[in-house]
Amino acid sequence: MLNNNGYKSKQRSSAASAHICRNQVLVMCFTLMLMLVILFLVFDHIRDSDAKVKSSLAYDSHKQKWNNFDSLVKLHPTREFRNGTDLIWQVPESPKGILFLAHGCNGKAINFWDKSFECPDCVGLPEERLLVLHGLAEGFAVITISSAHRCWSIGNNEVLVVKDILEWWIGERKLEKLPLVALGASSGGYFVSLLATAKKFNSIVLMIAEGMFEEIDIEKDYPPTLFVHMPKDFYRQRKIDEYVEVLKGKGIDVGVVECMEFPLSPDTLIDRIPGMDQHFSRTLFEVFKERGLIDRNGYMKQDGRKIKWRKVIQERINLAIDERLVPHVQEELNLAFAYHEMTSVHSDRIFKWFESHLS
Ligand SMILES: *[C@@H]1O[C@H](CO)[C@@H](O)[C@H](O)[C@H]1NC(C)=O
């Protein structure tokens, strides 16, 4: 009996435990499935936000190549002297607007345009030229003017001179009906923010500059303003935050685009600079790695102006740079560090701003 009982009870309990076991398997299966679903969702979310972070870091847009516009635009600029300064411009077929570009300190109109038959002493700095090419490709007539001195002067006279030049130039070409926009970087940004009080623009872009909004009387018809800036420059970042609120308070349309650092690669200089020697770009990258000038992910540890990269080159045999390309390399190194430099990295968003405020 005992046995039997035992047997029976064992049988019963084993039946029960088989039942429990089946339930456990079910629960486990269910849990596993749930976990898989959750994992999938989490992964998907990470991938998604990762993509967002990446686009804001412009991982892709800084990979825009120097010859991206080759099939769209041919450069045939015209150079003129007027009011003691030089202007260089090009008007595409049936332009939809006019873009005035203002350089920063030490800049000049010749920096925006490639060396060509029409402009033998043009410099074609990598970021400047891409902005011009992008503008022409979008159908803008592009005009660049040199400041009278090293930087733009904020006193009223230069504002009047540039206003005069623009109006004369627009009149000569009978382009009065076209919308007018402006982009100024650094000193050019302060200048454009001021010029916009003397001359009507459809919209403006202030790059790596917070503008002169403490000095100017912001009227209701001040143009829509896009700040393109580098948050690493903490002082300007704070000023821009402040001015964004001031402008919004006056009912002005305001936008902000942040430009972040990006890692150098062996081909960064080849990709961005016309005529860059492949050996130079790749070797320089290796030397930077050896010297610890970039971290293991390729990010610059200091601003391009601070590191003595030209001295580093001089110390290396087999590493020489075409002297004419020194400013070009300097600009890309500054840009990669993203503290204060002209940038075409977000030109998609810049032109979207112009396009959406044309009428
Ligand atoms: C610019 O030059 C034109 C033509 O020489 C002249 O009429 C005009 O007054 C000048 N503008 C300024 C602001 O100097």
PDBQT file of the ligand as one rigid body, heavy atoms in Angstrom, charges set to zero:
ROOT
HETATM    1  C1  LIG A 401      30.383 104.774 -53.836  1.00  0.00    +0.000 C 
HETATM    2  O1  LIG A 401      30.808 105.131 -55.137  1.00  0.00    +0.000 OA
HETATM    3  C2  LIG A 401      29.867 105.810 -55.924  1.00  0.00    +0.000 C 
HETATM    4  C3  LIG A 401      30.400 105.954 -57.322  1.00  0.00    +0.000 C 
HETATM    5  O2  LIG A 401      31.731 106.357 -57.327  1.00  0.00    +0.000 OA
HETATM    6  C4  LIG A 401      29.502 107.129 -55.260  1.00  0.00    +0.000 C 
HETATM    7  O3  LIG A 401      28.521 107.832 -56.012  1.00  0.00    +0.000 OA
HETATM    8  C5  LIG A 401      28.982 106.836 -53.849  1.00  0.00    +0.000 C 
HETATM    9  O4  LIG A 401      28.710 108.051 -53.166  1.00  0.00    +0.000 OA
HETATM   10  C6  LIG A 401      29.953 106.001 -53.062  1.00  0.00    +0.000 C 
HETATM   11  N1  LIG A 401      29.332 105.633 -51.792  1.00  0.00    +0.000 N 
HETATM   12  C7  LIG A 401      29.904 105.825 -50.604  1.00  0.00    +0.000 C 
HETATM   13  C8  LIG A 401      29.081 105.437 -49.421  1.00  0.00    +0.000 C 
HETATM   14  O5  LIG A 401      31.023 106.247 -50.461  1.00  0.00    +0.000 OA
ENDROOT
TORSDOF 0
